[in-house]
Amino acid sequence: MKNKAVVLLSGGLDSSTVLFIAKKKYKCSCLIFDYGQRHSRELKSAKKIAACAGSDYKTVKIFFPWKGSSLIDKNKKIPYNKKIGGEIPSTYVPGRNTIFLSYALSFAETIDAKKIFIGANAVDFSGYPDCRPQYYKNFNKLFSVACGKKGDIKIETPLLYKTKKEIVELAVKLGVPLELTWSCYSGGKKPCGKCDSCILRAKGFALAGRKDPII
């Protein structure tokens, strides 16, 4: 019988690929977070992808009463066609991964899961501080003393040092239903093609010599 794992699933390219990595060795339960993001498109994608992977999921609703990010405050504009890197963009949601991982730890302890998978990437990324290697290294140290399971719950970040090109290639190899994934910060029927997430995704598909099935 497979050991259990919790997967943080947003419905995007990275988290979906991580789910298909994890399910090869673990019985996966997904956490999908509805945190007041600008649209529900990615939530629908996440649920469909979990079903395709044969994994159960729970949707966790979180409310941020403060509006510190353009992803949750529709009065703030999402930055388009800017140079990626340098300043942390307005799409950064302060403390988001810290909150998500705390929920994941509680869930993992409850179902006796040994691993928590997250699709963090620190190569082709927008520069969010909670996607950096040091963050996960220190969070695992915290986990070793923060839970009641003898410190044996670990965060796994299999995409942390991979380029978007490598992630696309891996997703294709694993049979990830890429046509169901959604990476764009905007909702709608088609991606905007201008936000950080769209630009990075397009870069990955182009370098991998693949056509993005959602375009």
N, C-alpha and C positions, 0 to 999 in steps of 0.2 A: 504494500500500500504506500502511495506517495506521501511524503511530508507535505504540510500545508504552507502556503505563502499568501501574503496580502500584496496586491498590486494596485498602485495608485494609477487610475485610468482616466485620462482626460478626453480621449477620443482622437488625439493627435497622432502624428506619425511616430514620434518617439515612444510615447507610453504604450501605444498599440504594439509596436515592435517588442518592447520589453515584456508585455503580456505573453506574446508567442515564444519568447525566450524562456520565460519562467515556466510555462505550462509543459515544457518538455520534461521537466524534472519534478515539478510540484503540482499539487492540487490547488488551483488558484481561486481566491475570492477577491473580487475587485471592489475598490472604494471609488465612487464617482462623486465629486464635490460640486454642489450647486451653491456657489458663494456670491451670487448676485452679479455674475458676469454679464456682459452686454447682450448676450443672446443665448438661446438654449440649443443652438445647432450642434455644438460639441457634445452636449449631454445626450442627445439622441444618437450621435455617432458612437459614443462610448458604450451605450447599452447594446447597440447592434453588434459591436465588436466583441463585447463580452460573450454574447450569445454565440457568435461564430467560433469563439475559442472554447466553448463548452464550459464557461466559468459562471458562477453565480456572482451577483453584485448587490451592493447596497448603495443607495444614493443618500448622501449626507448633506443636509441643507445648513448653511452657515450664513449668518448675517453680519456684515461689517457696517456698523452704524456711522463710521467715519469713512470719508471718500478720499482715499489717498492715491488712487490709481485711475488712469483713464480706462482701464478694463471694467471698473465697477461704477464709474461716475460718467454718465452720458453727457454731462455738461463740459467735460474735458475732451479735447480732440486726441485721437490716436495719431501718433506721429507717422507720416508716410514718406517713403522714398528718402529716408535720411541715411547717413553713413552709420553702419552698424559697428558698435564698439565705442569706447570712450565713456561718455557720461551714461549713467543708468537711465534708461528711458522711462517715460511716464507710465508705461504699461506694467511696470514692476508693482506688484501688490505686496506691500510691506508685511513680512512675517508669514506669507502664505504657505510656503513649504514647511515651516516650523509647525504651523497649526495642523497641516495635513498629516505630517509624520507623527504628531502627537496622537491624533485620532487613530492612525494606523497602528501605533504601538498598543493602544488600548484594545483595538479589535484583534490584533495578533495574539495578545495575551489571552483574550477571551476564547478564541477558537484554537489555541495551542499551535499557532503558526510559528515557524522558525525564521522565516525571512520576510522582509518587506522590500518590494521592488519599486523603483521609481525611475522614470525616464529622463533623468537629469543629464545635461550635456554641457561641457565646458570648452568646446572647440568652436563649433559654429553656433553661437548663441548670442543673446542680446546683452549679456553682461550682468544678469541678475546675481546678486551676492549669494543667494541661497541655491545656486546651481554650481558653485565652485567646489573643487575637491576637498579643500580644508574644512568646509562646512560639514560635509558628510563624514569625514574622518572624526571630527569632534562630536558630531551627533551620535555616532556609534559608541564613542566613549561614554557619552551620557546614557545611552541605552543600557550599557553594561552595569550601571548602578541604579537606573530608574525603574526597572521592572521587577516583578516578583518571580520571574522564570529563570533565575540563576544567571541572568545576563546573557542568555543564549539566543536572543532575537537580534538579527543583524539587518542593516540596510544594504541592499545590493543596487549598484549603479552600473549596469553592464554597458551603457552607452556613453559614459562620462568622457572618455577620451576618443570617441569616434567622430569622424567628420559626417556631415549630412549625406555625402556620397556613400560612405560606408554603411550608414544606417539604411538608406534606400536599398542598397544591394542586399543587406541582411534581411530586410523586410520581405523582399521578393523571394529570397531563398527559403524563408520560413513560411511563406504562403499567407502573409498578413493581407487581409482584404483592404487594400489601399484605397479602393473606390469608396469605402465607407468612412475613411478617416477625414478629420477636419482640423486644419491648423490655423486658419485665418482668424484674426482678432474680431472681424466683423461677421455678422450673420448673413442671411440671404441664401440664394440658390447657388451662387458662384463665389469663389474667393475673390477678395479685392485685388490681389496681386501687388499691393503697395506697402503693406505693413511688414515689420521685421520678420514675422513668422512666415508670411507668404514668400518673401524674398529668399529666406534661408532654405525653405522647402524647395523652391524652384531651382536654387543653386544645386541642391543635392540630386534632384532628378536629372538636371542637365548634365552634370559631371558623370552621373551613372549611365548616361545615354538612354534614359528611360522617359517615356511620356507619362506625365502625371494623370491618372485616370479621372481625377475630379475636375480637370480643366476642360 
